[in-house]
Amino acid sequence: MKILRLPDVLQRCGLSRSSLYAQMAEGQFPQSVKISTRSVGWVESDLDDWIQDRISRASPSNHNNTVAKGDSK
């Protein structure tokens, strides 16, 4: 199990910091875990599950277009 800090989480999920915290407040993003007095992180597997859920909910045509664009580089 690995704990990710905010910069890694933002890079993986593609959200802005304010959007991430807004979605957390609404229960739509994994909650952070306190790792010290002034530090928080996110459990990597929770973030991976959230990303996979987003991919699964996307329409197949949108996902295929994204993959096709990435493959053409």
C-alpha positions as CSV (number, residue, x, y, z in Angstrom):
1,M,0.0,0.0,0.0
2,K,1.3,3.4,-1.0
3,I,0.3,6.9,0.1
4,L,0.5,9.6,-2.6
5,R,1.0,13.3,-1.8
6,L,-1.0,16.1,-3.5
7,P,1.2,16.8,-6.5
8,D,1.1,13.1,-7.5
9,V,-2.6,12.9,-7.0
10,L,-3.2,16.0,-9.1
11,Q,-1.1,14.7,-11.9
12,R,-2.8,11.3,-11.9
13,C,-6.4,12.5,-11.7
14,G,-6.1,15.6,-13.9
15,L,-8.1,17.8,-11.5
16,S,-7.1,21.2,-10.2
17,R,-6.5,21.5,-6.4
18,S,-9.7,23.4,-5.8
19,S,-11.8,20.8,-7.9
20,L,-10.2,17.9,-6.0
21,Y,-11.1,19.4,-2.6
22,A,-14.6,20.4,-3.8
23,Q,-15.2,16.8,-5.0
24,M,-13.9,15.5,-1.7
25,A,-16.4,17.7,0.2
26,E,-19.2,16.3,-2.0
27,G,-18.1,12.7,-1.4
28,Q,-17.1,12.3,-5.1
29,F,-13.4,11.8,-4.6
30,P,-11.5,9.6,-2.2
31,Q,-10.9,11.1,1.2
32,S,-7.3,12.0,2.3
33,V,-5.6,10.3,5.2
34,K,-3.6,12.2,7.8
35,I,0.0,11.1,7.8
36,S,1.4,13.7,10.2
37,T,0.4,16.8,12.1
38,R,0.4,19.0,8.9
39,S,0.4,16.4,6.1
40,V,-2.2,14.4,4.3
41,G,-2.0,11.9,1.5
42,W,-4.3,9.6,-0.5
43,V,-4.2,5.8,-0.6
44,E,-2.9,4.9,-4.1
45,S,-5.4,2.0,-4.5
46,D,-8.4,4.4,-3.6
47,L,-7.2,6.8,-6.3
48,D,-6.7,4.0,-8.9
49,D,-10.3,2.8,-8.1
50,W,-11.7,6.3,-8.6
51,I,-9.9,6.7,-11.9
52,Q,-11.1,3.3,-13.1
53,D,-14.6,4.2,-12.1
54,R,-14.4,7.4,-14.2
55,I,-13.1,5.4,-17.2
56,S,-15.9,2.8,-16.8
57,R,-18.6,5.5,-16.7
58,A,-17.3,7.3,-19.8
59,S,-19.0,6.3,-23.0
60,P,-17.1,3.8,-25.1
61,S,-16.9,6.2,-28.1
62,N,-15.3,9.0,-26.0
63,H,-12.8,6.6,-24.5
64,N,-11.9,5.2,-27.9
65,N,-11.3,8.7,-29.3
66,T,-9.0,9.6,-26.4
67,V,-7.0,6.4,-26.8
68,A,-6.8,6.9,-30.6
69,K,-5.5,10.5,-30.1
70,G,-2.9,9.2,-27.7
71,D,-1.7,6.5,-30.0
72,S,-1.1,8.9,-32.9
73,K,1.7,10.7,-31.1
